[in-house]
Amino acid sequence: MPRAQAGDAGPFPWVHLWRIGAIVLVACVSVGALSAASPVATANAGAIQSLQSFFTQPWSP
């Protein structure tokens, strides 16, 4: 196995972008699934509401 040269940048930046995109997608799906569940089914409904207010308040008029 050849050793890395000093000028090697490693894997393509696209690999890192795909990983970040996958993590963001999983997080959005998880939050959406928790939001769709009934409040009785979720013990942390307060946390979900605080996250929603955190992301909607800065952009609301």
Secondary structure, DSSP 8 states (H G I E B T S, - for coil): -----TT---S-HHHHHHHHHHHHHHHHHHHHHHHHS-TTT-TTHHHHHHHHHHHHTTT--
